[in-house]
Amino acid sequence: MANELLDDLKWRGLLYQQTDEEGMRKLLDEQKISLYCGVDPTADSMHIGHIVPLLTLRRFQQHGHQPILLVGGATGMIGDPSGRNEERQLQTVEQIDRNVEAIKVQMQQIFDFNAENGAQMVNNRDWIGSMSIIEFLRDFGKLISVNYMLAKDSVASRLEGGISFTEFSYTLIQAIDFNHLYDNYNCRVQIGGSDQWGNITSGLEVIRKNHEEETKAFGITIPLVTKADGTKFGKTAGGSVWLDAKKTSPYEFYQFWINTADADVIKYLKIFTFLERETIEKLEQSVETEAHLRTAQKALAEEMTRLIHGEGALEDAQRITKALFSGDLKALSSEEMKAAFKDVPSVELAKEPANIVDLLVEAGISPSKRQAREDVTNGAISINGEKVTDLEHIVDIADRLDDEFAIFRRGKKKYHMIQFN
């Protein structure tokens, strides 16, 4: 079973570094284990860049191992210097607590908490928050030398520009987490992104020095996910793709995945979905032979939207997509229209009745009154999915959705949102 799991992770491109691959295989062959991944609550939602290690942890759960999900109520108040060139802005205890609760809800969407090997959720403030500075320095500060910490990339990269003692101490604090879980939860493995290698090995060093017997603890990191062109994954024109439906709607989430480039889609199917190898290989063939059908992208979008937002949200996202493709906007609610057209060109106008020709020019939808008249008479203009061909049409409250906005379409694909105030 160990070979099957680790070989699958390799095939999916999910293994970047391992502290001891042979020892890890032996451990997994001998027993079912507990292993953990941590997330610091620096925001009230995770984004898709956070979930690769978590989804990898979920794969271990599918093979009978028990995941421990650590939400860093303590480490989130300190700030991880990994991958950063400046100090984090410290958050209040109240904000951290709100973030912790929000992230817990998102974890519950990804993991099975009710199985025999159900996921466990822990908060490191429960053991670090009550620790005195004397305990910290005597019990753990003596275990790691300053030279050892200075050699960590997360620290070394910050020395020239400066790093506070607060962030300098982060790697040791995270090491306490691994040691605590090793002692109290029989946790044998930590999983993290590639930027967490230094923190993971610090944890292994603390465990080794704290235990006389031969320790069996291991670390695994996941490679940074990038696009085929080398640019950063998980960003759109509007910013990060969040798991919180209020920050990134299920429709936007679905569209992010369905717009994946052909060069990336199979890689993402391997990394993010739980589809079997045979299924992914068939989808890979479809990319090569019938890429225009975008079958692989549809599978990726469906799997990810269902996982994060559920079946109902997936169906809504697909319905909105179908309505936009067909031009049948009348099938959408005002909220769905607002979500679907969030990123189209937008202009604000006063809530006053206006002639359609004048409005098209004022809003910049048609470049001139002559062109606006041609657009209307030729049937090229529609409001909220309804074609307008009358040059005397007055745009008023009847055309406004929720008395707030209207969606104008010129031609087949040029959409504009007018927001009325």
HELIX and SHEET records of a PDB file:
HELIX    1   1 ALA A    2  TRP A   11  1                                  10    
HELIX    2   2 GLU A   21  GLU A   30  1                                  10    
HELIX    3   3 ILE A   48  HIS A   50  5                                   3    
HELIX    4   4 ILE A   51  GLN A   62  1                                  12    
HELIX    5   5 THR A   75  MET A   77  5                                   3    
HELIX    6   6 VAL A   93  ILE A  110  1                                  18    
HELIX    7   7 ARG A  125  ILE A  128  1                                   4    
HELIX    8   8 ILE A  133  GLU A  135  1                                   3    
HELIX    9   9 PHE A  136  GLY A  141  3                                   6    
HELIX   10  10 VAL A  146  LEU A  150  1                                   5    
HELIX   11  11 ASP A  153  ALA A  156  1                                   4    
HELIX   12  12 PHE A  165  PHE A  168  1                                   4    
HELIX   13  13 TYR A  170  TYR A  185  1                                  16    
HELIX   14  14 SER A  194  GLN A  196  5                                   3    
HELIX   15  15 TRP A  197  ASN A  210  1                                  14    
HELIX   16  16 PRO A  250  ILE A  258  1                                   9    
HELIX   17  17 ASP A  262  PHE A  272  1                                  11    
HELIX   18  18 ARG A  277  THR A  289  1                                  13    
HELIX   19  19 ALA A  291  LEU A  293  5                                   3    
HELIX   20  20 THR A  295  HIS A  309  1                                  15    
HELIX   21  21 GLU A  311  SER A  326  1                                  16    
HELIX   22  22 LEU A  329  ALA A  331  5                                   3    
HELIX   23  23 SER A  334  ALA A  340  1                                   7    
HELIX   24  24 ILE A  356  GLU A  362  1                                   7    
HELIX   25  25 LYS A  369  THR A  377  1                                   9    
HELIX   26  26 ILE A  397  ASP A  399  5                                   3    
SHEET    1   A 6 GLN A  17  GLN A  18  0                                        
SHEET    2   A 6 PHE A 218  ILE A 222 -1                                        
SHEET    3   A 6 CYS A 187  GLY A 193  1                                        
SHEET    4   A 6 SER A  34  VAL A  39  1                                        
SHEET    5   A 6 GLN A  66  VAL A  71  1                                        
SHEET    6   A 6 GLN A 120  ASN A 123  1                                        
SHEET    1   B 2 LYS A 235  THR A 236  0                                        
SHEET    2   B 2 GLY A 239  SER A 240 -1                                        
SHEET    1   C 5 SER A 346  LEU A 349  0                                        
SHEET    2   C 5 LYS A 414  PHE A 420  1                                        
SHEET    3   C 5 PHE A 405  ARG A 410 -1                                        
SHEET    4   C 5 ILE A 381  ILE A 383 -1                                        
SHEET    5   C 5 GLU A 386  LYS A 387 -1                                        
SHEET    1   D 2 ALA A 354  ASN A 355  0                                        
SHEET    2   D 2 ILE A 394  VAL A 395 -1                                        
END                                                                             
